[in-house]
Amino acid sequence: MNGPDLWEYERALHREGVALVCGADEAGRGPLAGPVCAAAVILPEGAELPGLNDSKKLTEKKREALFPLIEERAVTYGIAFASVEEIEQMNILSAALLAMDRAIAKLDPAPELALIDGNTTRGISVPARSVVGGDGKCAAIAAASVLAKVTRDRLMRQLDEQYPQYGFARHKGYGTKDHYAALEQYGPSPVHRMSFLKKFYAQR
């Protein structure tokens, strides 16, 4: 069963007369490598998504099981990236918002309102409200968090095949001990975010 609280936001908005509400979230703000991925989802009211929650609270197996269910049961969904180059050019928060805006732009029908996980809606092209901790409070944001996380993890496994020395399949680009050890040994790859490694290299 879905926690009843996950539908509170959508229900309140439906009562206000807003029919098409999307949730948007991103995955990959913290890693040292790889792009940031975002997803946007409009769910039909009361969609059955057993065990839906903030993707960070779910096991990889549970996220992988929810992924096709969300694709199948969503009214519409979109998934998009902001590249390592874009992260470097603008900064990670702006790149995450850009990826969310790109994901929202793929929705058909377009949402009347977007609920954005976090505390800002800067750069979002549709009417939007921010929801702090939204991936644990709102069904559509939770669904978006699952799509974004699973998609990004899959991409990091592909990058692992290209750059096997870094262990991307294991840590997905996050700054683990193994990852830093590999950076020490091999230096950065083309998919590393150099702005995230400044401190590491300054200490060397």
N, C-alpha and C positions, 0 to 999 in steps of 0.2 A: 504493500500500500504506500502511496505517497504520503509524506507528512502533510497534514492539512494546511500547515503554515506555508508550504511552498506555493500554494495557489492564492494566498491572500492578496498579493499585489495585483495579479491579473483580475481576480474577482472584483476588487474595489474599482479598478479601471473600467471593467465591463459595466459595472453599476453606474459609473459616470458617463457611460455611452461611448467609450472608446472600444471599438470592436477588435481591431487588429493591433495587438501589442507584441513587439518582438523583444527578446532578451538578447544581449550581446556580451560576450566575454572573450578574453584572450588567454593563451598559454605561452609561456616562454619569455616572460619579462626578465627572469633572473639568470638564465644560463649564460655561459661565456661564449657559446657558439650557436650557430644556426639562426634562422629567421624567427620572428614572432608570428604566431598563428592566431587568427580570431574566427569566431563563428557567430552567426545571428540566427535565431530560431523564432518562428511563430508557432505556438502549440494550439490545437483546438482545446476548448475549455474542458478541463477534467481528463485530459489524455491519460491513458493507462501506461505509466512508465515505471514498473515495479523497481523500487530501490533507488530511484532518481535522487541525487544529492550533488553537492559541490564535488567536482571531479577529484579534488585533492583528498577527499574523504573516502573515495572508492578505490578498490584494488584495480590493477590493470585489467584483470580478467572481467571484472564487473563493468568497467568502462567499455571494454571491447564488446560485451554482450548488449549494453545499452545503445551503442552507436547505431546499428542497423534499425533498432526499434524507433529511435528518434527520427532517423531518416524517413522511415515508413510512416510514422504517425504525425509528423509535423505538417502543418498547413504548407509551409515553405521553409527552407533553410539556405544559408549561404556560408561558405568557408573561404577565407582569404588570408594572404600573408603580407607582411612587410619584410623586406629583405635585410640582410646584414648591412648592406650599403646604406639603406634608408635609416636603419637604427644608428649607424655611425654619423650620418649627415644630420639627423634631427635630434636624437636622443630617444631612449627606449619608451618613455611615456607617449611621446608624440607618434612614434612608430606603431605602438600598440593601438592607439586611437585611430590611426590611419587604416590599420588592418581591420578594425571593427567597422569603420565606415565603409570599407570595400565589401565586407561581408554583408552589411545591411543593404548595400546597393544591389546585391544579387537577389534579394527577396522579391518574389512575385506571387501574390500581390504585395505591394509596398506597405510597410507598417504605418499606422497613424501616429504611433508613439514608440520610441525605442527606450528600453530600460538598460542602462549601461552599468556593468559592474565597476565599482570604484567611486571616486568622489569628483569626477569631472566629465563633462560631455563636450569638451572643446574639440572643434573640428568635425563633429557629427552633423551630417547634412540634413537629417530629418528631425522633427521635434523629439527631444530626448530628456530623460531624467536620470540622474545618477543614483545608484543604490549601493551604499557601502556594505560590503559583505553579501552582495546580491546573489552570489552563487549558492549561498546557504539559505536564502530567504524567498527566492522567486523561481518557479518551475522553469520558465523559458530561459533565464540566465543559467540555471543549473544545467539544462540541456545543452546550451551553447558551450558551457565550460567543458562538457564531455566531448562534444564534437571537436573543439579546438585542441584539447589535450591529446586525444587519440590520433588526430591527423598529424599533429606535430611529432608525436612519438614515432609514428610510422616513417615520417620524413627523416628523423634522426637515425632510424635503423638503416635507411637507404644511404645516408651520409656515412654511416659506419662502414658500409661496403667500399665506399670511395676512399675513406681515410681510416683504415682499420686500426692504426696505431693509437688512436685517442680513446677508444672504448665508448663511442657515442651511443651504441645500442644499450649499454648498461646504464650510463648516468644521464643520457639525453642532453648532454652539453652543460649540465650543472657543474659547479666548481668543487668536485670531490677530490679527495687526496690523490686517487689514481689519475684523475684528469690533470691536476697540477704537475704530477710526476711526469706524465706524458708530454706536457708542454715544456717542461724542463729539458727533457731528452730530445724532443723533435722540433721544438719551436712551434709557432702557431700555423694553422692551416688557412687556406683562403676563406673558410667559413667561420673563423673565429672573429669575435667582436673586439677589435683592438682597444676600444675605449674601456672595455671591462677588464682589460689585462694591464692597464697602465701601472696600477699599484704593484701587481705581481712582478712586472719587469723592473719597476723602479727599485724594488727590494733586492733585485739580483745584482 
